[in-house]
């Protein structure tokens, strides 16, 4: 029977993200690092999270993002039981948009 080796999180990539200096550089970094499908999935989940924070209903979110109900449910679960970071970031974005 094969032994499972525990997966340890490498913080190198996360540290590198902190060095990004502009939106353009951030986009370029992730385009170099991720497959197009990975990026689109993350972008979709982020949009779903934003819409959930705006109290949009699943059917509207599905129509506007093409996300499945399973994806919406997972994002909703993370907003409610995750670390809270995604929700904090969305709140910061909303506050900044109100200032503009």
Backbone bond lengths (Angstrom), bond angles and torsions (degrees), N, CA, C in turn:
res aa  C-N    CA-C-N  psi(-1)  N-CA   C-N-CA  omega(-1)  CA-C   N-CA-C  phi
1 X - - - 1.446 - - 1.533 109.05 -
2 X 1.319 115.92 129.66 1.472 120.85 -178.78 1.526 110.17 -73.32
3 X 1.320 113.95 139.77 1.456 119.70 176.74 1.514 110.27 -86.70
4 X 1.306 115.24 135.99 1.461 119.68 177.61 1.517 109.25 -81.59
5 X 1.304 115.17 130.51 1.462 120.70 176.64 1.525 106.38 -94.25
6 X 1.334 116.96 123.60 1.470 117.97 -179.25 1.523 111.31 -62.43
7 X 1.312 115.07 138.20 1.465 120.35 178.30 1.519 108.64 -83.95
8 X 1.309 115.18 124.00 1.461 120.04 176.65 1.514 108.67 -102.48
9 X 1.291 115.55 140.46 1.458 120.33 178.69 1.520 109.36 -75.76
10 X 1.312 114.95 129.77 1.463 121.01 173.21 1.519 107.47 -93.35
11 X 1.301 116.97 127.95 1.461 120.95 -177.72 1.524 113.48 -90.53
12 X 1.329 117.29 -1.98 1.464 121.05 -176.29 1.532 113.07 -56.39
13 X 1.322 117.35 -45.64 1.457 120.49 -178.81 1.529 110.29 -65.12
14 X 1.311 117.20 -42.30 1.462 120.93 -178.78 1.528 110.96 -64.52
15 X 1.316 115.82 -38.08 1.469 119.99 175.89 1.525 109.96 -64.95
16 X 1.316 117.29 -40.28 1.466 121.24 179.92 1.529 110.78 -61.98
17 X 1.318 117.40 -37.13 1.467 121.52 179.66 1.519 110.54 -59.75
18 X 1.316 116.79 -34.77 1.466 120.54 179.74 1.533 112.49 -66.45
19 X 1.318 117.44 -15.96 1.468 121.74 179.05 1.535 113.07 -88.57
20 X 1.310 117.55 -8.04 1.463 120.12 -179.16 1.525 109.37 -66.59
21 X 1.344 115.89 136.46 1.464 120.39 -171.71 1.523 114.99 -108.53
22 X 1.325 118.09 -10.41 1.466 119.25 -178.92 1.527 109.42 -155.00
23 X 1.324 114.80 166.07 1.461 120.08 176.77 1.522 110.46 -61.67
24 X 1.326 116.47 -42.28 1.468 120.81 179.39 1.535 110.80 -60.88
25 X 1.328 116.14 -45.09 1.460 120.11 179.24 1.532 110.79 -64.20
26 X 1.313 116.56 -37.41 1.461 121.19 178.22 1.534 110.19 -63.08
27 X 1.333 116.33 -47.24 1.468 120.36 177.93 1.528 110.96 -59.25
28 X 1.321 116.64 -45.47 1.464 121.36 -179.99 1.527 111.34 -62.05
29 X 1.325 116.42 -43.01 1.467 121.78 179.79 1.531 110.67 -57.82
30 X 1.333 116.06 -49.72 1.460 119.32 -177.82 1.521 112.14 -71.68
31 X 1.329 118.22 -31.75 1.465 120.37 175.45 1.519 110.94 -65.79
32 X 1.332 116.97 -36.13 1.462 120.68 177.15 1.528 111.72 -71.56
33 X 1.311 116.90 -31.89 1.455 121.92 -172.79 1.524 114.16 -89.91
34 X 1.325 117.15 -35.01 1.466 121.30 -170.90 1.523 112.36 -113.03
35 X 1.310 114.64 155.44 1.466 120.38 170.75 1.530 107.65 -73.17
36 X 1.310 116.59 154.71 1.460 121.34 180.00 1.530 110.38 -56.01
37 X 1.323 116.91 -41.76 1.469 119.85 -178.94 1.533 111.69 -64.51
38 X 1.320 117.25 -36.05 1.468 120.60 177.50 1.519 110.55 -65.09
39 X 1.321 116.28 -44.88 1.461 120.77 179.22 1.522 111.41 -62.40
40 X 1.326 116.86 -46.01 1.462 120.31 -179.12 1.522 110.67 -63.05
41 X 1.321 117.35 -37.44 1.472 120.73 177.82 1.524 111.20 -64.41
42 X 1.328 117.02 -44.13 1.466 120.10 178.88 1.529 110.86 -66.12
43 X 1.336 116.28 -41.84 1.461 120.27 178.35 1.525 110.51 -61.86
44 X 1.325 116.29 -41.76 1.459 120.99 179.08 1.530 110.67 -63.27
45 X 1.329 117.32 -46.63 1.469 120.38 -179.96 1.523 111.04 -62.53
46 X 1.332 117.13 -37.70 1.459 120.36 178.32 1.530 110.42 -64.45
47 X 1.332 117.06 -44.00 1.469 121.63 178.12 1.528 110.13 -62.62
48 X 1.324 116.94 -41.74 1.470 121.34 177.21 1.528 109.83 -59.45
49 X 1.318 116.87 -45.67 1.468 121.08 -179.81 1.527 110.44 -60.32
50 X 1.321 117.05 -44.34 1.464 120.95 179.51 1.524 110.99 -61.12
51 X 1.319 116.43 -41.97 1.463 120.08 -179.62 1.530 111.23 -69.51
52 X 1.314 117.26 -37.24 1.462 120.20 176.30 1.523 110.54 -62.97
53 X 1.333 116.47 -40.55 1.467 120.66 178.13 1.532 111.01 -63.84
54 X 1.325 116.83 -25.22 1.468 121.97 177.98 1.527 111.47 -89.36
55 X 1.344 115.30 9.73 1.471 122.21 178.85 1.526 113.90 62.70
56 X 1.320 116.69 30.72 1.465 120.35 174.75 1.532 108.86 -74.11
57 X 1.323 116.80 150.14 1.460 121.16 -179.93 1.526 110.31 -86.04
58 X 1.340 115.06 157.56 1.462 121.00 -176.33 1.516 112.37 -52.83
59 X 1.334 117.95 -44.24 1.469 119.58 -175.78 1.531 111.57 -62.50
60 X 1.326 116.87 -39.83 1.467 119.80 177.81 1.529 110.90 -67.17
61 X 1.342 116.31 -41.30 1.463 120.50 178.83 1.527 110.13 -63.27
62 X 1.318 116.84 -42.41 1.470 120.72 178.54 1.530 110.70 -60.79
63 X 1.328 116.74 -43.43 1.463 120.88 -179.31 1.527 112.05 -64.55
64 X 1.329 116.89 -42.39 1.469 120.94 -174.09 1.519 113.76 -82.54
65 X 1.345 118.11 -24.49 1.469 120.16 -174.63 1.519 113.79 -115.83
66 X 1.327 117.02 -12.90 1.467 122.68 -172.81 1.527 112.66 63.14
67 X 1.318 116.93 18.13 1.466 120.83 177.15 1.528 109.27 -77.16
68 X 1.309 114.99 147.35 1.458 119.35 176.55 1.527 109.56 -77.27
69 X 1.317 116.08 162.41 1.468 119.28 177.44 1.528 110.05 -63.50
70 X 1.330 117.99 -30.74 1.464 121.37 177.88 1.529 110.66 -65.45
71 X 1.333 116.64 -41.81 1.465 120.42 178.06 1.524 110.31 -65.34
72 X 1.311 117.01 -44.60 1.461 121.18 179.48 1.525 109.82 -61.55
73 X 1.312 116.54 -42.43 1.464 121.15 179.11 1.522 111.38 -62.63
74 X 1.328 116.53 -42.76 1.462 120.17 179.49 1.525 110.96 -63.86
75 X 1.326 117.08 -44.98 1.457 120.74 179.18 1.532 109.70 -63.19
76 X 1.310 116.91 -41.65 1.459 121.15 178.50 1.527 110.91 -60.97
77 X 1.316 116.03 -41.76 1.469 120.84 178.35 1.531 110.58 -62.56
78 X 1.333 117.24 -41.59 1.462 120.50 179.56 1.532 111.05 -67.64
79 X 1.319 116.56 -35.98 1.462 119.13 176.72 1.529 110.91 -64.01
80 X 1.326 116.18 -34.19 1.466 120.80 -176.23 1.518 114.16 -89.67
81 X 1.327 117.69 -29.25 1.472 119.25 -173.85 1.525 113.85 -128.93
82 X 1.322 117.23 1.35 1.465 120.34 -179.10 1.522 111.25 -78.17
83 X 1.305 116.04 -157.23 1.468 121.50 -177.10 1.523 112.87 -72.81
84 X 1.325 116.97 -20.82 1.457 121.33 -177.06 1.522 113.16 94.35
85 X 1.312 116.84 -8.26 1.467 120.66 -176.52 1.529 111.57 -65.17
86 X 1.310 117.86 -45.02 1.462 121.30 -179.14 1.525 110.19 -58.43
87 X 1.311 116.36 -44.66 1.462 121.03 179.19 1.530 111.15 -63.42
88 X 1.326 117.25 -41.36 1.474 120.92 178.46 1.522 111.10 -62.40
89 X 1.320 116.65 -42.59 1.465 120.48 -179.67 1.524 110.29 -64.91
90 X 1.320 116.77 -43.02 1.467 120.03 178.28 1.525 110.80 -62.71
91 X 1.321 117.76 -37.77 1.470 121.57 176.10 1.520 110.95 -63.59
92 X 1.341 117.14 -42.21 1.469 121.01 178.67 1.526 111.01 -62.16
93 X 1.322 115.82 -42.61 1.468 120.19 179.25 1.527 109.86 -62.43
94 X 1.329 116.71 -44.30 1.453 120.60 179.01 1.532 111.32 -61.28
95 X 1.314 116.92 -42.25 1.475 120.85 178.25 1.532 111.20 -63.16
96 X 1.331 116.70 -42.90 1.460 120.13 178.75 1.515 111.25 -64.16
97 X 1.330 117.39 -38.41 1.466 120.82 -179.96 1.524 111.18 -67.68
98 X 1.321 117.46 -31.49 1.470 120.50 177.64 1.523 111.38 -68.10
99 X 1.331 116.68 -29.75 1.461 121.99 -179.01 1.528 112.01 -73.73
100 X 1.323 116.03 -24.73 1.488 120.39 -176.63 1.496 112.74 -75.62
